[in-house]
Amino acid sequence: MPKIKTNRGAAKRLRKTGSGAFKRAQSHRRHILTKKSTKRKRHLRAAATLHHADVAVARRMLPYV
């Protein structure tokens, strides 16, 4: 059986937690930051978990994580 290739784009965006969930970064922090409030930008710093509907797809893309 050949090895499965890891999706490199997903590998750079997702990390697996100890419980098996996937961590991801929040969006809307790249540009046009002057109109966003300090509180909003601060809350966007925290990592979020991947939605349960997307976990199966992430597992397929990251077979050895």
mmCIF file as gemmi writes it, N, C-alpha and C atoms, coordinates in Angstrom:
data_model
loop_
_atom_site.group_PDB
_atom_site.id
_atom_site.type_symbol
_atom_site.label_atom_id
_atom_site.label_alt_id
_atom_site.label_comp_id
_atom_site.label_asym_id
_atom_site.label_entity_id
_atom_site.label_seq_id
_atom_site.pdbx_PDB_ins_code
_atom_site.Cartn_x
_atom_site.Cartn_y
_atom_site.Cartn_z
_atom_site.occupancy
_atom_site.B_iso_or_equiv
_atom_site.pdbx_formal_charge
_atom_site.auth_seq_id
_atom_site.auth_asym_id
_atom_site.pdbx_PDB_model_num
ATOM 1 N N . MET Axp A 1 ? 0.841 -1.188 0 1 0 ? 1 A 1
ATOM 2 C CA . MET Axp A 1 ? 0 0 0 1 0 ? 1 A 1
ATOM 3 C C . MET Axp A 1 ? 0.882 1.246 0 1 0 ? 1 A 1
ATOM 4 N N . PRO Axp A 2 ? 0.71 2.167 -0.95 1 0 ? 2 A 1
ATOM 5 C CA . PRO Axp A 2 ? 1.546 3.365 -0.958 1 0 ? 2 A 1
ATOM 6 C C . PRO Axp A 2 ? 1.14 4.344 0.149 1 0 ? 2 A 1
ATOM 7 N N . LYS Axp A 3 ? 2.08 5.191 0.478 1 0 ? 3 A 1
ATOM 8 C CA . LYS Axp A 3 ? 1.794 6.221 1.482 1 0 ? 3 A 1
ATOM 9 C C . LYS Axp A 3 ? 0.825 7.243 0.898 1 0 ? 3 A 1
ATOM 10 N N . ILE Axp A 4 ? 0.062 7.882 1.773 1 0 ? 4 A 1
ATOM 11 C CA . ILE Axp A 4 ? -0.886 8.911 1.355 1 0 ? 4 A 1
ATOM 12 C C . ILE Axp A 4 ? -0.19 10.264 1.489 1 0 ? 4 A 1
ATOM 13 N N . LYS Axp A 5 ? -0.333 11.092 0.481 1 0 ? 5 A 1
ATOM 14 C CA . LYS Axp A 5 ? 0.264 12.425 0.548 1 0 ? 5 A 1
ATOM 15 C C . LYS Axp A 5 ? -0.567 13.334 1.448 1 0 ? 5 A 1
ATOM 16 N N . THR Axp A 6 ? 0.132 14.111 2.245 1 0 ? 6 A 1
ATOM 17 C CA . THR Axp A 6 ? -0.501 15.123 3.08 1 0 ? 6 A 1
ATOM 18 C C . THR Axp A 6 ? -0.812 16.334 2.225 1 0 ? 6 A 1
ATOM 19 N N . ASN Axp A 7 ? -1.985 16.908 2.394 1 0 ? 7 A 1
ATOM 20 C CA . ASN Axp A 7 ? -2.34 18.15 1.715 1 0 ? 7 A 1
ATOM 21 C C . ASN Axp A 7 ? -1.567 19.273 2.396 1 0 ? 7 A 1
ATOM 22 N N . ARG Axp A 8 ? -0.589 19.836 1.699 1 0 ? 8 A 1
ATOM 23 C CA . ARG Axp A 8 ? 0.311 20.814 2.318 1 0 ? 8 A 1
ATOM 24 C C . ARG Axp A 8 ? -0.406 22.101 2.71 1 0 ? 8 A 1
ATOM 25 N N . GLY Axp A 9 ? -1.414 22.498 1.96 1 0 ? 9 A 1
ATOM 26 C CA . GLY Axp A 9 ? -2.169 23.693 2.313 1 0 ? 9 A 1
ATOM 27 C C . GLY Axp A 9 ? -2.892 23.513 3.635 1 0 ? 9 A 1
ATOM 28 N N . ALA Axp A 10 ? -3.468 22.331 3.837 1 0 ? 10 A 1
ATOM 29 C CA . ALA Axp A 10 ? -4.164 22.036 5.087 1 0 ? 10 A 1
ATOM 30 C C . ALA Axp A 10 ? -3.175 21.912 6.238 1 0 ? 10 A 1
ATOM 31 N N . ALA Axp A 11 ? -2.001 21.346 5.967 1 0 ? 11 A 1
ATOM 32 C CA . ALA Axp A 11 ? -0.985 21.173 7.007 1 0 ? 11 A 1
ATOM 33 C C . ALA Axp A 11 ? -0.508 22.51 7.555 1 0 ? 11 A 1
ATOM 34 N N . LYS Axp A 12 ? -0.487 23.535 6.705 1 0 ? 12 A 1
ATOM 35 C CA . LYS Axp A 12 ? -0.053 24.856 7.142 1 0 ? 12 A 1
ATOM 36 C C . LYS Axp A 12 ? -1.149 25.595 7.897 1 0 ? 12 A 1
ATOM 37 N N . ARG Axp A 13 ? -2.397 25.182 7.737 1 0 ? 13 A 1
ATOM 38 C CA . ARG Axp A 13 ? -3.525 25.907 8.331 1 0 ? 13 A 1
ATOM 39 C C . ARG Axp A 13 ? -4.102 25.246 9.564 1 0 ? 13 A 1
ATOM 40 N N . LEU Axp A 14 ? -3.961 23.942 9.694 1 0 ? 14 A 1
ATOM 41 C CA . LEU Axp A 14 ? -4.614 23.203 10.776 1 0 ? 14 A 1
ATOM 42 C C . LEU Axp A 14 ? -3.601 22.485 11.648 1 0 ? 14 A 1
ATOM 43 N N . ARG Axp A 15 ? -3.915 22.391 12.941 1 0 ? 15 A 1
ATOM 44 C CA . ARG Axp A 15 ? -3.105 21.619 13.882 1 0 ? 15 A 1
ATOM 45 C C . ARG Axp A 15 ? -4.044 20.772 14.711 1 0 ? 15 A 1
ATOM 46 N N . LYS Axp A 16 ? -3.608 19.566 15.031 1 0 ? 16 A 1
ATOM 47 C CA . LYS Axp A 16 ? -4.45 18.668 15.814 1 0 ? 16 A 1
ATOM 48 C C . LYS Axp A 16 ? -4.205 18.905 17.302 1 0 ? 16 A 1
ATOM 49 N N . THR Axp A 17 ? -5.273 18.897 18.091 1 0 ? 17 A 1
ATOM 50 C CA . THR Axp A 17 ? -5.154 19.057 19.537 1 0 ? 17 A 1
ATOM 51 C C . THR Axp A 17 ? -5.032 17.682 20.184 1 0 ? 17 A 1
ATOM 52 N N . GLY Axp A 18 ? -4.809 17.665 21.474 1 0 ? 18 A 1
ATOM 53 C CA . GLY Axp A 18 ? -4.663 16.412 22.196 1 0 ? 18 A 1
ATOM 54 C C . GLY Axp A 18 ? -5.914 15.562 22.171 1 0 ? 18 A 1
ATOM 55 N N . SER Axp A 19 ? -7.064 16.204 22.113 1 0 ? 19 A 1
ATOM 56 C CA . SER Axp A 19 ? -8.337 15.471 22.11 1 0 ? 19 A 1
ATOM 57 C C . SER Axp A 19 ? -8.742 15 20.719 1 0 ? 19 A 1
ATOM 58 N N . GLY Axp A 20 ? -7.944 15.372 19.706 1 0 ? 20 A 1
ATOM 59 C CA . GLY Axp A 20 ? -8.239 14.934 18.348 1 0 ? 20 A 1
ATOM 60 C C . GLY Axp A 20 ? -8.979 15.956 17.504 1 0 ? 20 A 1
ATOM 61 N N . ALA Axp A 21 ? -9.308 17.107 18.095 1 0 ? 21 A 1
ATOM 62 C CA . ALA Axp A 21 ? -9.965 18.172 17.334 1 0 ? 21 A 1
ATOM 63 C C . ALA Axp A 21 ? -8.901 18.918 16.516 1 0 ? 21 A 1
ATOM 64 N N . PHE Axp A 22 ? -9.339 19.767 15.615 1 0 ? 22 A 1
ATOM 65 C CA . PHE Axp A 22 ? -8.407 20.538 14.795 1 0 ? 22 A 1
ATOM 66 C C . PHE Axp A 22 ? -8.522 22.01 15.155 1 0 ? 22 A 1
ATOM 67 N N . LYS Axp A 23 ? -7.368 22.645 15.391 1 0 ? 23 A 1
ATOM 68 C CA . LYS Axp A 23 ? -7.297 24.074 15.662 1 0 ? 23 A 1
ATOM 69 C C . LYS Axp A 23 ? -7.07 24.808 14.363 1 0 ? 23 A 1
ATOM 70 N N . ARG Axp A 24 ? -7.655 25.995 14.256 1 0 ? 24 A 1
ATOM 71 C CA . ARG Axp A 24 ? -7.449 26.826 13.07 1 0 ? 24 A 1
ATOM 72 C C . ARG Axp A 24 ? -7.376 28.275 13.506 1 0 ? 24 A 1
ATOM 73 N N . ALA Axp A 25 ? -6.789 29.091 12.651 1 0 ? 25 A 1
ATOM 74 C CA . ALA Axp A 25 ? -6.696 30.528 12.938 1 0 ? 25 A 1
ATOM 75 C C . ALA Axp A 25 ? -7.997 31.208 12.523 1 0 ? 25 A 1
ATOM 76 N N . GLN Axp A 26 ? -8.278 32.328 13.155 1 0 ? 26 A 1
ATOM 77 C CA . GLN Axp A 26 ? -9.462 33.1 12.804 1 0 ? 26 A 1
ATOM 78 C C . GLN Axp A 26 ? -9.19 33.897 11.531 1 0 ? 26 A 1
ATOM 79 N N . SER Axp A 27 ? -10.233 34.158 10.777 1 0 ? 27 A 1
ATOM 80 C CA . SER Axp A 27 ? -10.099 34.97 9.574 1 0 ? 27 A 1
ATOM 81 C C . SER Axp A 27 ? -10.325 36.445 9.914 1 0 ? 27 A 1
ATOM 82 N N . HIS Axp A 28 ? -10.189 37.304 8.932 1 0 ? 28 A 1
ATOM 83 C CA . HIS Axp A 28 ? -10.425 38.762 9.032 1 0 ? 28 A 1
ATOM 84 C C . HIS Axp A 28 ? -9.363 39.491 9.845 1 0 ? 28 A 1
ATOM 85 N N . ARG Axp A 29 ? -8.123 38.995 9.841 1 0 ? 29 A 1
ATOM 86 C CA . ARG Axp A 29 ? -7.049 39.681 10.558 1 0 ? 29 A 1
ATOM 87 C C . ARG Axp A 29 ? -5.915 40.084 9.626 1 0 ? 29 A 1
ATOM 88 N N . ARG Axp A 30 ? -6.093 40.037 8.312 1 0 ? 30 A 1
ATOM 89 C CA . ARG Axp A 30 ? -4.99 40.256 7.379 1 0 ? 30 A 1
ATOM 90 C C . ARG Axp A 30 ? -4.827 41.722 6.966 1 0 ? 30 A 1
ATOM 91 N N . HIS Axp A 31 ? -5.909 42.386 6.667 1 0 ? 31 A 1
ATOM 92 C CA . HIS Axp A 31 ? -5.809 43.756 6.171 1 0 ? 31 A 1
ATOM 93 C C . HIS Axp A 31 ? -7.095 44.489 6.504 1 0 ? 31 A 1
ATOM 94 N N . ILE Axp A 32 ? -7.119 45.787 6.189 1 0 ? 32 A 1
ATOM 95 C CA . ILE Axp A 32 ? -8.233 46.684 6.534 1 0 ? 32 A 1
ATOM 96 C C . ILE Axp A 32 ? -8.52 46.592 8.037 1 0 ? 32 A 1
ATOM 97 N N . LEU Axp A 33 ? -7.466 46.792 8.838 1 0 ? 33 A 1
ATOM 98 C CA . LEU Axp A 33 ? -7.597 46.632 10.288 1 0 ? 33 A 1
ATOM 99 C C . LEU Axp A 33 ? -7.964 47.931 10.994 1 0 ? 33 A 1
ATOM 100 N N . THR Axp A 34 ? -7.873 49.063 10.3 1 0 ? 34 A 1
ATOM 101 C CA . THR Axp A 34 ? -8.119 50.339 10.979 1 0 ? 34 A 1
ATOM 102 C C . THR Axp A 34 ? -9.587 50.515 11.341 1 0 ? 34 A 1
ATOM 103 N N . LYS Axp A 35 ? -10.48 49.991 10.54 1 0 ? 35 A 1
ATOM 104 C CA . LYS Axp A 35 ? -11.908 50.164 10.837 1 0 ? 35 A 1
ATOM 105 C C . LYS Axp A 35 ? -12.432 49.143 11.847 1 0 ? 35 A 1
ATOM 106 N N . LYS Axp A 36 ? -11.642 48.114 12.142 1 0 ? 36 A 1
ATOM 107 C CA . LYS Axp A 36 ? -12.067 47.092 13.102 1 0 ? 36 A 1
ATOM 108 C C . LYS Axp A 36 ? -11.659 47.529 14.506 1 0 ? 36 A 1
ATOM 109 N N . SER Axp A 37 ? -12.511 47.27 15.456 1 0 ? 37 A 1
ATOM 110 C CA . SER Axp A 37 ? -12.25 47.706 16.826 1 0 ? 37 A 1
ATOM 111 C C . SER Axp A 37 ? -11.128 46.868 17.442 1 0 ? 37 A 1
ATOM 112 N N . THR Axp A 38 ? -10.494 47.448 18.46 1 0 ? 38 A 1
ATOM 113 C CA . THR Axp A 38 ? -9.415 46.752 19.157 1 0 ? 38 A 1
ATOM 114 C C . THR Axp A 38 ? -9.927 45.462 19.796 1 0 ? 38 A 1
ATOM 115 N N . LYS Axp A 39 ? -11.119 45.501 20.337 1 0 ? 39 A 1
ATOM 116 C CA . LYS Axp A 39 ? -11.709 44.312 20.965 1 0 ? 39 A 1
ATOM 117 C C . LYS Axp A 39 ? -11.924 43.201 19.935 1 0 ? 39 A 1
ATOM 118 N N . ARG Axp A 40 ? -12.423 43.593 18.772 1 0 ? 40 A 1
ATOM 119 C CA . ARG Axp A 40 ? -12.669 42.601 17.714 1 0 ? 40 A 1
ATOM 120 C C . ARG Axp A 40 ? -11.367 41.951 17.259 1 0 ? 40 A 1
ATOM 121 N N . LYS Axp A 41 ? -10.318 42.772 17.073 1 0 ? 41 A 1
ATOM 122 C CA . LYS Axp A 41 ? -9.024 42.24 16.645 1 0 ? 41 A 1
ATOM 123 C C . LYS Axp A 41 ? -8.407 41.363 17.722 1 0 ? 41 A 1
ATOM 124 N N . ARG Axp A 42 ? -8.585 41.738 18.981 1 0 ? 42 A 1
ATOM 125 C CA . ARG Axp A 42 ? -8.052 40.952 20.095 1 0 ? 42 A 1
ATOM 126 C C . ARG Axp A 42 ? -8.726 39.583 20.166 1 0 ? 42 A 1
ATOM 127 N N . HIS Axp A 43 ? -10.024 39.538 19.977 1 0 ? 43 A 1
ATOM 128 C CA . HIS Axp A 43 ? -10.748 38.265 20.016 1 0 ? 43 A 1
ATOM 129 C C . HIS Axp A 43 ? -10.401 37.379 18.818 1 0 ? 43 A 1
ATOM 130 N N . LEU Axp A 44 ? -10.012 37.987 17.708 1 0 ? 44 A 1
ATOM 131 C CA . LEU Axp A 44 ? -9.644 37.217 16.527 1 0 ? 44 A 1
ATOM 132 C C . LEU Axp A 44 ? -8.267 36.568 16.661 1 0 ? 44 A 1
ATOM 133 N N . ARG Axp A 45 ? -7.489 36.978 17.675 1 0 ? 45 A 1
ATOM 134 C CA . ARG Axp A 45 ? -6.176 36.368 17.891 1 0 ? 45 A 1
ATOM 135 C C . ARG Axp A 45 ? -6.306 34.914 18.339 1 0 ? 45 A 1
ATOM 136 N N . ALA Axp A 46 ? -7.315 34.624 19.108 1 0 ? 46 A 1
ATOM 137 C CA . ALA Axp A 46 ? -7.48 33.277 19.677 1 0 ? 46 A 1
ATOM 138 C C . ALA Axp A 46 ? -7.789 32.265 18.589 1 0 ? 46 A 1
ATOM 139 N N . ALA Axp A 47 ? -7.267 31.075 18.759 1 0 ? 47 A 1
ATOM 140 C CA . ALA Axp A 47 ? -7.521 30.001 17.792 1 0 ? 47 A 1
ATOM 141 C C . ALA Axp A 47 ? -8.948 29.487 17.965 1 0 ? 47 A 1
ATOM 142 N N . ALA Axp A 48 ? -9.509 29 16.879 1 0 ? 48 A 1
ATOM 143 C CA . ALA Axp A 48 ? -10.848 28.407 16.913 1 0 ? 48 A 1
ATOM 144 C C . ALA Axp A 48 ? -10.727 26.941 16.518 1 0 ? 48 A 1
ATOM 145 N N . THR Axp A 49 ? -11.75 26.166 16.847 1 0 ? 49 A 1
ATOM 146 C CA . THR Axp A 49 ? -11.737 24.759 16.439 1 0 ? 49 A 1
ATOM 147 C C . THR Axp A 49 ? -12.495 24.625 15.135 1 0 ? 49 A 1
ATOM 148 N N . LEU Axp A 50 ? -12.119 23.624 14.387 1 0 ? 50 A 1
ATOM 149 C CA . LEU Axp A 50 ? -12.763 23.345 13.113 1 0 ? 50 A 1
ATOM 150 C C . LEU Axp A 50 ? -14.172 22.835 13.376 1 0 ? 50 A 1
ATOM 151 N N . HIS Axp A 51 ? -15.122 23.224 12.553 1 0 ? 51 A 1
ATOM 152 C CA . HIS Axp A 51 ? -16.505 22.789 12.698 1 0 ? 51 A 1
ATOM 153 C C . HIS Axp A 51 ? -16.589 21.283 12.516 1 0 ? 51 A 1
ATOM 154 N N . HIS Axp A 52 ? -17.465 20.635 13.286 1 0 ? 52 A 1
ATOM 155 C CA . HIS Axp A 52 ? -17.535 19.168 13.266 1 0 ? 52 A 1
ATOM 156 C C . HIS Axp A 52 ? -17.889 18.607 11.894 1 0 ? 52 A 1
ATOM 157 N N . ALA Axp A 53 ? -18.552 19.407 11.058 1 0 ? 53 A 1
ATOM 158 C CA . ALA Axp A 53 ? -18.899 18.951 9.713 1 0 ? 53 A 1
ATOM 159 C C . ALA Axp A 53 ? -17.666 18.854 8.814 1 0 ? 53 A 1
ATOM 160 N N . ASP Axp A 54 ? -16.594 19.572 9.154 1 0 ? 54 A 1
ATOM 161 C CA . ASP Axp A 54 ? -15.391 19.599 8.329 1 0 ? 54 A 1
ATOM 162 C C . ASP Axp A 54 ? -14.275 18.689 8.84 1 0 ? 54 A 1
ATOM 163 N N . VAL Axp A 55 ? -14.479 18.051 9.987 1 0 ? 55 A 1
ATOM 164 C CA . VAL Axp A 55 ? -13.411 17.255 10.602 1 0 ? 55 A 1
ATOM 165 C C . VAL Axp A 55 ? -13.056 16.039 9.748 1 0 ? 55 A 1
ATOM 166 N N . ALA Axp A 56 ? -14.043 15.376 9.166 1 0 ? 56 A 1
ATOM 167 C CA . ALA Axp A 56 ? -13.776 14.19 8.348 1 0 ? 56 A 1
ATOM 168 C C . ALA Axp A 56 ? -12.916 14.543 7.143 1 0 ? 56 A 1
ATOM 169 N N . VAL Axp A 57 ? -13.173 15.683 6.526 1 0 ? 57 A 1
ATOM 170 C CA . VAL Axp A 57 ? -12.393 16.135 5.369 1 0 ? 57 A 1
ATOM 171 C C . VAL Axp A 57 ? -10.964 16.456 5.81 1 0 ? 57 A 1
ATOM 172 N N . ALA Axp A 58 ? -10.818 17.088 6.968 1 0 ? 58 A 1
ATOM 173 C CA . ALA Axp A 58 ? -9.492 17.44 7.479 1 0 ? 58 A 1
ATOM 174 C C . ALA Axp A 58 ? -8.689 16.188 7.784 1 0 ? 58 A 1
ATOM 175 N N . ARG Axp A 59 ? -9.313 15.175 8.352 1 0 ? 59 A 1
ATOM 176 C CA . ARG Axp A 59 ? -8.621 13.921 8.651 1 0 ? 59 A 1
ATOM 177 C C . ARG Axp A 59 ? -8.104 13.243 7.38 1 0 ? 59 A 1
ATOM 178 N N . ARG Axp A 60 ? -8.883 13.345 6.324 1 0 ? 60 A 1
ATOM 179 C CA . ARG Axp A 60 ? -8.47 12.755 5.049 1 0 ? 60 A 1
ATOM 180 C C . ARG Axp A 60 ? -7.29 13.521 4.446 1 0 ? 60 A 1
ATOM 181 N N . MET Axp A 61 ? -7.282 14.845 4.626 1 0 ? 61 A 1
ATOM 182 C CA . MET Axp A 61 ? -6.208 15.654 4.084 1 0 ? 61 A 1
ATOM 183 C C . MET Axp A 61 ? -4.926 15.532 4.892 1 0 ? 61 A 1
ATOM 184 N N . LEU Axp A 62 ? -5.061 15.229 6.19 1 0 ? 62 A 1
ATOM 185 C CA . LEU Axp A 62 ? -3.894 15.138 7.082 1 0 ? 62 A 1
ATOM 186 C C . LEU Axp A 62 ? -3.836 13.741 7.698 1 0 ? 62 A 1
ATOM 187 N N . PRO Axp A 63 ? -3.427 12.734 6.93 1 0 ? 63 A 1
ATOM 188 C CA . PRO Axp A 63 ? -3.498 11.365 7.416 1 0 ? 63 A 1
ATOM 189 C C . PRO Axp A 63 ? -2.506 11.026 8.531 1 0 ? 63 A 1
ATOM 190 N N . TYR Axp A 64 ? -1.386 11.743 8.634 1 0 ? 64 A 1
ATOM 191 C CA . TYR Axp A 64 ? -0.352 11.373 9.608 1 0 ? 64 A 1
ATOM 192 C C . TYR Axp A 64 ? -0.187 12.381 10.72 1 0 ? 64 A 1
ATOM 193 N N . VAL Axp A 65 ? -1.167 13.248 10.919 1 0 ? 65 A 1
ATOM 194 C CA . VAL Axp A 65 ? -1.089 14.268 11.965 1 0 ? 65 A 1
ATOM 195 C C . VAL Axp A 65 ? -1.662 13.721 13.248 1 0 ? 65 A 1
